[in-house]
């Protein structure tokens, strides 16, 4: 094997080891409720950048009161180099790779992150639709959060039906069974 090929292979293995270590390290720093069960490995890491829409609606079981209610996300999913590899949208929450494969999921847990940011989240993925990057995804974690919480402005009865979008960013870590 020539030196150039050996150099490239050694860097590829080092990058793969770093990715696995990053996933394992990230698990130790997270609340227990959103840790992925043993028997799963990191399949893909993305950075979601986009908007979350909220609507001013009647508060359930509270006559005459209103609140900002989550409507849905719209974000691009980029790899660590910044290249778009998919999109995230909903409802229902859907992660779609550029190859057309996609998954939806069921939220298993949330845990507080830092002030002004969405909570951490763990989702159990449904079987993927299509063939490609999302096939085999078992869990999705939302971590490294920036923004995304409901608007700080008041939501009054006069504003019912009004929508507001807020910027957010989050890492979405896709896991697959080992």
C-alpha positions in Angstrom: 0.0 0.0 0.0 1.5 3.4 -0.9 2.2 6.0 1.8 -0.5 8.4 0.5 -3.2 5.8 0.7 -2.1 4.7 4.1 -2.1 8.3 5.3 -5.7 8.8 4.0 -6.9 5.5 5.6 -5.3 6.4 9.0 -7.0 9.8 8.9 -10.3 8.1 8.0 -10.0 5.7 10.9 -9.0 8.5 13.3 -12.0 10.6 12.2 -14.4 7.6 12.7 -12.9 7.0 16.1 -13.4 10.7 17.0 -17.0 10.6 15.8 -17.7 7.5 18.0 -15.9 9.1 21.0 -17.8 12.3 20.4 -21.1 10.4 20.6 -20.0 8.5 23.7 -18.7 11.6 25.4 -21.9 13.5 24.6 -23.9 10.8 26.3 -22.0 11.2 29.6 -22.7 14.9 29.7 -26.5 14.6 29.1 -29.4 14.1 31.5 -30.1 10.4 32.0 -33.7 10.7 30.6 -32.4 11.5 27.1 -29.5 9.1 26.9 -29.8 6.5 24.1 -30.0 2.9 25.4 -27.0 0.6 25.2 -26.8 -1.3 22.0 -26.9 1.7 19.7 -24.2 3.6 17.9 -23.9 7.1 16.3 -24.9 6.7 12.6 -24.9 10.4 11.7 -24.5 13.8 13.3 -26.1 16.9 11.9 -26.6 20.6 12.8 -30.2 21.8 12.3 -30.5 25.5 11.6 -33.8 27.2 11.0 -37.1 28.4 12.5 -39.8 27.2 14.8 -43.3 28.6 14.4 -45.6 29.4 17.3 -49.2 30.5 17.1 -51.2 32.5 19.7 -54.1 30.2 20.7 -56.6 29.7 23.4 -55.0 28.0 26.4 -56.6 24.5 26.9 -58.9 24.3 29.9 -58.4 28.0 30.8 -61.3 30.1 29.4 -60.3 33.5 28.2 -56.5 32.9 28.4 -54.1 32.5 25.5 -50.6 31.3 25.0 -47.9 30.8 22.4 -48.4 27.2 21.0 -45.8 25.2 19.1 -46.8 24.8 15.5 -43.8 23.2 13.9 -40.1 23.4 12.8 -38.5 24.2 9.5 -34.7 23.7 9.3 -31.9 22.5 7.2 -29.7 19.7 8.4 -26.0 20.2 7.7 -23.1 17.9 8.3 -20.2 19.1 10.5 -18.5 20.8 7.4 -21.6 22.9 6.8 -22.9 20.9 3.7 -26.6 20.4 3.6 -27.5 16.7 4.1 -31.2 17.0 4.8 -34.2 18.9 6.2 -36.3 18.8 9.4 -40.0 19.8 9.3 -43.3 19.1 10.7 -45.8 18.2 12.0 -45.3 15.4 12.3 -41.6 15.9 13.2 -39.8 14.5 10.1 -36.1 14.2 9.4 -35.5 13.8 5.7 -32.1 13.1 4.0 -31.3 14.6 0.6 -31.5 11.0 -0.8 -35.3 11.1 0.0 -35.2 8.7 2.9 -37.0 10.0 6.0 -38.1 9.1 9.5 -40.7 10.4 12.0 -40.7 9.5 15.6 -42.2 9.4 19.0 -40.9 11.6 21.7 -39.7 9.6 24.7 -38.2 12.3 26.9 -37.2 15.9 27.2 -34.9 17.5 29.8 -34.1 21.2 30.5 -31.1 22.7 28.7 -30.0 26.2 29.4 -32.2 29.3 29.8 -33.7 30.6 26.5 -33.1 27.4 24.7 -35.3 24.5 23.7 -35.1 21.4 26.0 -32.9 18.4 25.2 -35.0 15.7 23.5 -34.9 11.9 22.9 -37.1 10.5 20.1 -37.7 6.8 19.2 -37.6 6.7 15.4 -40.3 4.9 13.4 -39.1 2.7 10.5 -37.6 4.8 7.7 -39.5 5.5 4.5 -37.4 5.1 1.3 -33.9 3.8 1.0 -30.9 5.7 2.1 -29.3 7.5 5.1 -32.3 7.2 7.4 -32.7 3.4 7.1 -31.8 1.8 10.4 -32.1 4.9 12.5 -33.4 3.9 15.9 -33.2 7.1 18.0 -32.7 10.8 17.5 -31.3 13.1 20.1 -31.6 16.9 20.1 -28.6 18.5 21.9 -26.4 21.6 21.7 -29.4 23.9 21.7 -29.5 27.6 20.8 -32.8 29.5 20.9 -36.1 28.2 19.7 -38.3 29.0 22.7 -41.7 30.7 22.4 -41.7 34.4 21.9 -41.2 36.5 25.0 -43.9 38.9 23.9 -47.4 38.6 25.3 -50.0 36.6 23.5 -53.4 38.2 24.0 -56.9 37.4 22.9 -56.6 40.2 20.4 -53.6 38.3 18.8 -55.3 34.9 18.5 -54.3 33.3 15.3 -51.1 35.4 14.9 -48.0 33.4 14.2 -44.4 34.2 15.2 -41.2 32.4 14.1 -38.1 32.2 16.2 -34.6 31.2 15.1 -32.9 28.1 16.5 -30.1 25.7 16.1 -29.6 22.2 17.5 -27.5 19.2 16.9 -29.5 16.2 15.8 -27.6 12.9 16.5 -29.0 9.9 14.7 -28.4 6.5 16.3 -28.7 3.0 14.9 -28.7 -0.5 16.5 -25.2 -2.0 16.7 
